[in-house]
Amino acid sequence: MSDAQKDFRDLLHAQRVWDVPLPRFDPSAAPDAPLPLFHTWFAEAVAAGQTEPHTMTLATADAEGRPDVRTLMLHDADERGWHFATHATSAKGRQLAARPDAALGFYWPAQGRQVRVRGSAVPADREESRADLRARSTGALAAALTGAQSEVLPAYENLVRASEAAWERAREEPDAEAGTWTRYVVEPREVEFFQGDDRRRHVRLRYRRDGAGWTRELLWP
């Protein structure tokens, strides 16, 4: 083993997990549907000082079934499902067009909590996607107007020039449209809530879609 590898491994193994008091979670008191519990846990993560609680991982698969994952922001969570947005021509947009199955993961270490969502990512209509873009900050709009997401970038200078032009346009045209910008809704089939425990007796509560309602079940950690 090289010295660099040993240093990395020693550093890795020295890290602590949940070095904070963890809340208790009584699954028997959980609501009948996952959305109210997600709203509650999100608010509690914010109150606990969790950094960027609205970030989540999105897992997709390409046309050959090879998995892919990235981190992005949650735009809403309502009765339809969990919302995010991207260019339909991006890697994830193309993957979802070929295989709409998707999974989301939220991790809030300030409380030792995770939420996992599995379902189909359905594109919203054009007007809702336009409204999503209009609601974003100038910087976010500029980013949406910059280049072709996920395509090969010949040189960093190309990005700088495109970004400067996009920022100027975003300031002058706050209602500018990016034609491929698309809002997606992950319509859930399963939602799992994980509460960590300092004695490793973690609580895992899974909701499974059952007709118009939900079935709740505990899972072994």
N, C-alpha and C positions, 0 to 999 in steps of 0.2 A: 504494500500500500504506500503510495506517495505521501510526502509530508502535507501537500495541499489537500489530498483526499482525507487524510487523518484530521487535519484542522477543520475541514468542513464537517466531518462526521461528529467530532467533539462538540462543535458549535451547535449542530442540529440536535444532538441528544441533550444538550444543556437547556433547551428551551422548555418553558413551563406551559402547561395547558390549564386554562380557567383558574388562574391564580387570583380569583375574586370570589366573594360569596355568591352562590348561585340560588336563584329563586326556586321555589317548589312549584310543581305543576300537578294538579289533581285532574286526571283525564275524565273521571266520572262527572265532573262539573263542567266539562267542555260543551259548547253549543252543538246543536244538531247538524250544523253545516260549517264548513271550514272558513268561509269568508269572515264572519264576525271574530273568530279566534285570530285570524291573520291580522285584522285591523288592530285588535287588542295587543298582540305581541309586537306589532310594528311600533305602536305608540309607546309601549314599555321600553323597547330598544332605544327610541329617541330619548325618553326620559332618563335612561341609564347612561346616556352619553355615547352611545354607539356611533362610531365614525361612519359616515356614508351608509346608513341603514337601507337606503333605497337602491344600492347596487346589488346585482344578482348575477349568477352565472346562467348562461343559456347553452344547453347542449342540443346539438342537431346531428344529423348524419347526411353524408353526401349520397349521390345516386348509387354508389357501390356499397353503401352501408357502413362506410368508415366514419367513426365518431369525430366530432369537432366540438370545441367549447370555447367560450369567451365571456368576459364580464361586461355588463351594460347596465343601464338604469331602468328601473320600473317607472312606468308613466301613469299607471292607475291599477286598481284592483277593485272590481265591482262584480255584480251578479253574473256578468258574462265570462269573466276570467281575469287573468293577469296580462297587462298591456305593456308593450314595448314598441319601438319604432326603429326602422333602418331603411336603407335603400333596397328595393326589390332586386336590384342588380348586384348587391354585395354577395359575398360568399354565403352568408347565412340566409339571405333572401333567396338565392338560387337553390340552396339546399332545402329550404322549406317548400319551395315550389315543387321539388321532386319528391320530398318525403315530409309531410306536414307534422309528423310526430316530433314533439319537443319536450325537454325537461328544463325546469328552472330550479335553482338552488339559492337560498338565502342563508347567510351565516352571520350570527350576531354574537361574537365571543364575549361581549360585555355581560351577557347573561347565559352563556353556554347553550345557545339555542340555534337550531336549524329549522328551515321549512323547505320541503321539496314538493314540487308540483310537476305532474306528468299529464300531458294531454296533446291536443292538436292545435297548432298555431294557424289561426284563420285571419287572412288579411281583412282589415276594415275597408269600408267604402272610401271612394276618392275624397269626398268632402270631409270625412273624419280625419283622414290622413293630412289633408291641407290644414285643418284646424290644429292638429298636433304640431305641425311645423310652425304655424303662426304663433303658437303659445310659447315657443322656445326663446331663449335669450339671443341677443345679437350674435354672440360667439357661437352658439349652437347652430343658428341659422347659417352663419358663414361656413361652419364645418360641413353642413349638409350641402352647401353650394360648391364645395371645393372638390375638384377632381372626380375620379371614378373609384369609389371605395373598393378595396381588396385587389385592385389591378396593380400590376407591376409598376413601380415608380422608377423612371430612368435615373434620376438624380434628385437629391434633396432640394436643390435650387428650384426645380420645377414646382415642388410643393410650396416653397416660399412665395413664388410669383403668383401661383393660383390662389393661395390663401389671402394674400394682400388684395387681389382683385375681388375675392369673395367677401372679405370684410367690408370693402368699400361699397359693394352692391348691397350687402345686408343693412348697412347704415342708411343708404339712400332709398332702398326698397324693402321696408320691414315686412311687407306682404309678398315678397318674392317667392316663387314656387320652385321646388326641386321635383321634377316630374316623377322620379322614381321613389320619392320618399313615401314609405308605407307604414301605417300603424298595424300591428298584429295583436291578436288576442289569443292567449293560450287558454283554450276551453278545457278545464281540468277533468280528468278521469280519476285521478288519485291526488290527494294532498296529505303529506305526512308532517307532523310536528314532533320535533325531537328536543327534549329537555335534558341537558347534561346533569350528571350527579357526581359529586366529588368522591363517592364510593363506587362509581361506575355502574350504579343501578339506574341507568338512563331510562327515561320514559319516552316511548315512541307510540304516538297515536296516529293511526292512518284512517283517513276518510276515503271510501271508495264510492264512486257514483253508482247508484242503484235506482234506475228509472228516473223519476223526478226528484228523488231524495238521495240520502247518503247512508252508507253503512259505516259504523265506526268499529275499529278493532285495535287492540294493543299488539305490539310486536316485541319479540325478544330483542334486546340491544346487541 
